[in-house]
């Protein structure tokens, strides 16, 4: 959706697929707190911007969300 924050878009897609935060974190090999930070757009929690971008891309791929969205 236009204007939607990346974290909100990923959260909406995860819920649409019926995937829990815990299951998503397990598949991404990340802590649940990292998935929560992504979904709330709390990128400072993720460390340097390069890590935040990497986590976002990895999560998008898991959910089948095009990276350019």
Secondary structure, 3 states (H helix, E strand, C coil): CCCCCHHHHHHHHHHHCCCCHHHHHHHHCCCHHHHHHHHCCCHHHHCCHHHHHHHHHHHHHHHCCCCCC
